[in-house]
Amino acid sequence: MLSFLFLCAVGFLLYYLLTRTKREDEASLDTVLVTEIDESFLAKEVLFYSSLNSDQKLHFRKEVAHFLSKVLITGVDTVVTEEDRILIASSAVIPIFHFQQWEDYPLSEVMLYSGAINLDFETNSHDSNILGMVGTGMMEGKMALSRHALREGFQNKTDKHNTAIHEFIHLIDKADGVIDGVPKILMDNSYALPWLKLIRHKIEEIKKGRSDIDAYGATNLSEFLSVSGEYFFERPDLLKQKHPELYQLLNLMFTGKISS
């Protein structure tokens, strides 16, 4: 009997310690972004966040905290501010906010540059015209972002562009092993063919000058996904008005819902 009671006591103690550690870990994440300054900054600068209800805002802040606890943000030729960190994390959270099965981006570091870079990650070069890029090869697991483009993406709320969101959509597209414009992790197989058919039609419209979707979206299927994804998150009402079928598929992809 004494041995049984002893084992029960030990089991209870282990359970308490493990659950307490988990609760403390969760609490530490919950309190990363609870200051009035952080919350007011999100409400003022991140339109997506400001449109959420109180429970959703709490969930958003938890996801931002989770991202910041996992991904290193490094200033290459600029100093990273707390505002930069929040904007980068928000850019990561927005595309997967409604996707409950998402775990973590295949990303270890975001490198922040003051301005544009070239393919060799160099600034102030004649060919430095890249505002964001997902690394490959030796740079696998890294992302480069222009600080100017990062901030402009959130300050200008009418231009349908957000470089950071664009790059995170590329990472979502890459989650199934290939960046091809068909993010299988977000899309049921039955929608793959209609999506591809629509993409090709929309790319032709862009090439013929009959579309308000950014011309860069006609580069390839993957760039169309990211460009139209920017449009979806930046100007959803306008996208729904001008491109209803595209809006419906993107809405299904990023929220899991069919819009009425």
Long-range contacts (C-beta under 8 A, 24 or more apart in sequence): 29-62, 29-65, 29-66, 29-69, 30-58, 30-61, 30-62, 30-65, 32-61, 32-64, 32-65, 32-68, 32-69, 33-61, 33-64, 33-65, 33-86, 34-61, 38-82, 38-86, 41-83, 41-86, 42-86, 42-90, 45-83, 45-87, 45-154, 45-155, 46-86, 46-87, 46-90, 46-94, 46-154, 47-154, 47-157, 47-234, 48-90, 48-94, 48-97, 48-233, 49-90, 59-97, 60-90, 60-93, 60-97, 63-89, 63-93, 63-97, 64-89, 64-90, 64-93, 65-89, 67-92, 67-93, 67-105, 70-104, 71-105, 71-107, 71-108, 71-109, 71-110, 72-108, 72-109, 72-110, 73-109, 73-110, 73-112, 74-109, 74-110, 74-111, 74-112, 75-112, 76-111, 76-112, 76-113, 76-121, 76-123, 77-113, 77-114, 77-123, 78-112, 78-113, 78-114, 78-147, 80-112, 84-112, 84-147, 84-150, 84-151, 87-150, 87-151, 87-153, 87-154, 87-164, 88-112, 88-145, 88-150, 88-164, 90-154, 91-150, 91-153, 91-162, 91-164, 91-165, 91-167, 91-168, 92-164, 92-168, 94-165, 94-168, 94-233, 95-165, 95-168, 95-169, 95-172, 95-229, 95-233, 95-254, 96-172, 98-254, 98-255, 98-256, 98-257, 99-186, 99-254, 99-256, 101-185, 102-185, 105-168, 105-171, 105-172, 106-141, 106-171, 106-174, 106-175, 107-141, 107-142, 107-143, 107-171, 108-141, 108-142, 109-141, 109-142, 109-143, 110-142, 110-143, 110-144, 110-145, 111-142, 111-143, 111-144, 111-145, 112-145, 112-147, 112-150, 113-144, 113-145, 113-146, 113-147, 114-146, 114-147, 114-148, 115-146, 115-147, 115-148, 116-146, 116-149, 117-144, 117-146, 131-163, 132-163, 132-164, 132-166, 132-167, 133-167, 134-167, 134-170, 134-171, 134-174, 134-179, 143-167, 143-171, 157-234, 158-235, 159-234, 160-212, 160-214, 160-230, 160-231, 160-234, 160-235, 160-238, 161-214, 161-230, 161-234, 162-230, 162-233, 162-234, 165-229, 165-230, 165-233, 165-234, 166-226, 166-227, 166-229, 166-230, 167-226, 169-225, 169-226, 169-229, 169-230, 170-222, 170-226, 173-222, 173-225, 173-226, 179-222, 180-221, 180-222, 181-220, 181-221, 181-222, 181-223, 181-224, 181-225, 182-221, 182-225, 183-225, 183-253, 186-253, 186-254, 187-253, 191-249, 191-252, 191-253, 194-249, 195-249, 196-221, 198-245, 198-246, 198-249, 199-224, 199-225, 202-228, 202-243, 202-246, 212-242, 213-243, 229-254
